[in-house]
Amino acid sequence: MTDLDIHQQLKSALETFIDPETGKAVGPSGQVGDCSVSGGVVSCRYSISSMMKPIADELVDRLKGHILAHVPGVQDVQVKVESLYKPAPPIGQIGLRAKCVIAIAAGKGGVGKSSLAASIALTLEKLGSKVGLMDADVYGPSIPHLLGLDGRPEIVDGKIQPICSGTMPVMSMGFLVGKDQAVVWRGPMLHGSITQFLRDTAWGELDYLIIDMPPGTGDVALTLSQILPLTGTVIVCTPQEVALLDAGKAIAMFEKTSVPVLGVVENMSGFTDPETGKTYEIFGKGGARAKAEELGVPFLGEVPIQIALRRESDEGRLAEALKDPQLSKPFENVCRGLVRSISTRFAKQAQSAPLPLLQ
């Protein structure tokens, strides 16, 4: 087969390779282009948006495999990755511009939900996405402490200016009340504060807004489901049976409010002694994976107990700690699993979208 023949078949192959963000073929859209063939070697450009940057390597491998499988005569595929700007659309009626809004939730307290929410947000940004972090745990806002942030947000042109961790905008009730002051809001007051955080904060354009939820199945989850269409939720639990039971209740609650469950994360999944290398399953192991399989939801990964991470978080240096590849690796695995889950859901939505009516 000549290079010209390969080039013609390559065009057809790209019409069946689907972009995970839009659910559309990359060939006609020009997302894959500048294609050339020389001696059976295909060279092309693949433009990937910042939303999909966490799994960019996987997308490139998928594209290469697709071309090799569908175009006879190809010996190798060389892909140059470029950045693709795709604006974030407004969500709901509040003007928030974000491609995905993800609630990090847990059926009970004490499972490390807030530290995981902050770590997911920081890691998604580290992997190339534009991320904001909202602390909706109004009764126990711990995000400011984990990130070493303080100060009171300013109001500029009617918008709340978030406090930033590096370049990541963060908003929390912890910025508005004293460290020892309790928040006892329910109902309308709680609804109003959550709405204001979403509507009136100058978030900018985001790929992901990560929301740290209060533990349990209370008012905030219902409020969020009413205010805007959540992309989905991530359920955090430990391997303990009691935590798994509560995680099951949280999953059931979100399903009742038509919020997709994007996956389950097992936190505190074992501890490896840095001196001996021996691993201790303090709270058990594998329970969250089994629960996810039982309930038919994705399992996003395990996060072990890491003494250095706990110490740095207590001292407000979580962002600095996650610059360590060894400490950040479990969170990178979780984030890639999360983006995969989102892309799978987007693809299904695109396939099931109704055809336009002819007038």
Secondary structure, DSSP 8 states (H G I E B T S, - for coil): --HHHHHHHHHHHHTT-B-TTT-SBHHHHTSEEEEEEETTEEEEEEEEEGGGGGGHHHHHHHHHHHHHHHSTT--EEEEEEEEE-----EETTTTEEEEEEEEEE-SSSSS-HHHHHHHHHHHHHHTT--EEEEE--TTS--HHHHHT--S---EETTEE--EEETTEEEEEGGGTS-TT------HHHHHHHHHHHHHHB---SEEEEEEE--SSS-HHHHHHHHHS---EEEEEE-SSHHHHHHHHHHHHHHHHTT--EEEEEEEEEEEE-TTT--EE-TT-SSHHHHHHHHHT--EEEEEEE-HHHHHHHHTT-HHHHTTSHHHHHHHHHHHHHHHHHHHHHHHHHHHH-------
